[in-house]
Amino acid sequence: MNKGYVHLYTGNGKGKTTAAFGLALRAACAGKKVYIGQFVKDMKYSETRIVDFMPNIVIEQLGVGCFISKDPTERDRLIATEALEKCANILKSEHYDLVVLDEINIALYYNLIDVERVITAIKDRKKSIEVVLTGRYAPEKLIELADLVTEMREIKHYYSQGVLSREGFDC
């Protein structure tokens, strides 16, 4: 049995989800089965259309909208807890080769879920499953657990010049 590794993409720069989707596309093109669970997201971004072209990629949005500008509610916590439980079961299954937990670090940062439960889900997974964790503010415990950690660091961004998200490039 091949060992699956744990990747962690974090930092304040652009590209964490994009990197995860790039790996998902690579895996799918190699015939692997991919599951992407998007924590805290519920909008249809351009990348979610990949399922129209790649039948071996499944994407589920496991959030109820953006709460970044307000405090999370008990409903946000309940939804995130249920999402983690679902992903923990997927990680134990035989069905996927790659599991992406997109924005899970944001769910942790806002205390929607407990880092120890995330660690348990990763450690209890089928050992051949490759796992990708994304989002700003990765906790030190996940950095220690991961086999590969990449920090996206913003040096310059066109958002600061007033450029809004552009379909196909930023969303």
N, C-alpha and C positions, 0 to 999 in steps of 0.2 A: 504494500500500500504506500502511495506517495504521501509525503507530509505536506499539509497545507500551511501556508505561512500567514501571519497577521500583519497587514499593512495599516499604517496610520498616516493620514494626510491632514495636517493642521496648519495653523498660522493665520495671519491677517491678510495675506495676499490672495488674489484671485486664483482659482484653478483646482481646488480640492475636489469638488464634485466632478469637474471636467476630467481630472486625472482618473478618478474612480470609474467614470463612464468609458474612458479610453481603455482601461484594463478590462472592463466588462465586454466591450466590443471585440477586443483581441481574443478574449477567452471564448466568446460566442463564435467567432470566425474559426476557431480551432475545434469547434464541435462541443464545447463545454456548455453546461446548463447554468444559467446565472439568475440569481434573485437579487433585486435591489429594493430594500425597504427604506423609504425616505421619511425619517423622523421629522416632526414639526412642519412638514410641507404638505400642502393640499392644492396648490395651483398647478396647472398643466404647463410645464416649461417645454421648450423645444426638445430637450433630450428625452422627455417621456415618450415622444413619438417613435423612438427606436423600436418599440415593440411591434410597430406596424411593418417593420422590415426584418426583424430578427426574432423568429418564433421561439428561440431557446433563451430569450431574456424575458423575465417577469419583473414588472415594476409595480410596487404598491406604495401609495402615499399614505403615511400613517399618522398624519397630523391633522389639526383642525384650524389651521391658519396661523398667521403671524402674530405673535404676542410680544415681539421684541420691544415695542414702544409702550407696553403695559405689563403688568404683573401676570404671570401664568395663573390660570384658574385651577380649581380641583378637577374640572373636566379635562383640562390639558394634561394634568398628572395621570388621571385615570386612562386616558387614551394612550399616553406614552408607556404606561405600565403594561397595558394590554398589548401594545406593539412589541415591547421587549419580550414578553412571554411568547408571542407568535414567532418572533425571530429566533428565540432560543429553541423552539421546537423545530424550526426550519434548519437550524444549525446541527441538530441531532439527526436529521433525516438523511435519506440516501439520494434525495432528488436533485440537489444542486452541487456543482463543483466550486462555484464562487458565490459568496454572499457579501453584498455591500450594505453596510449600515450607515446610510448617508445622513449626515447632520446629527449623529448620535452624540457627538461631543457637545453640541448646543443643548440637546435634551439634558445632558448631565450638568452643564453649566447652570442651567435654570432650575436645577433640582427637581426635574420631572421624574427622573429615575435614579436609582442608586448605582454607583460605580461597581460595588461588589457584585451586584446581580449581573451587570454586563460582563465582568470578568468571569463569573461562574458560567455564563452562557457560552463564552468563548472557550474556556477550558473544557467544558463538557461536550463540545461539538464533535462531530465525526472528524477524526484527525486529518482526513485528506481534504477537507474543505478549506479553501483559501478565503480569508476574511479581510474586508477593507472597512475601516472606520474613518469617517470624515467629520470635519467641522472645526471651527475655531475653538480655542481654549481647551485643548486635550488635557485631561488630568494626568498628573505624573504617573499614577498607577497604570494607566493604559499605555503610556510611553514606555514604561518598563516592561510591560507584557508583550508589546509588539516586536516583531522581527525586523520590520522595516519602518522607519519613521521619516517622513518628509515634511519640512516646515515651509509653507509658502509665505514668503516675506514680500510685502508690498514695498516697492521702491518708488514707483510712479504709477499713477492710475488716471485715466481720462475722466473718471467720475468727478475728480476734483476740479475739472474744467467745465463742469455742468453737463457732461454727456450722460444721458440716461441709458438704461439697459436697452440693448439692441437685440431684437429677435434673431436667433441663430448664432449670436456671438456671446451674449451675456445672459440670455434667458431663453 
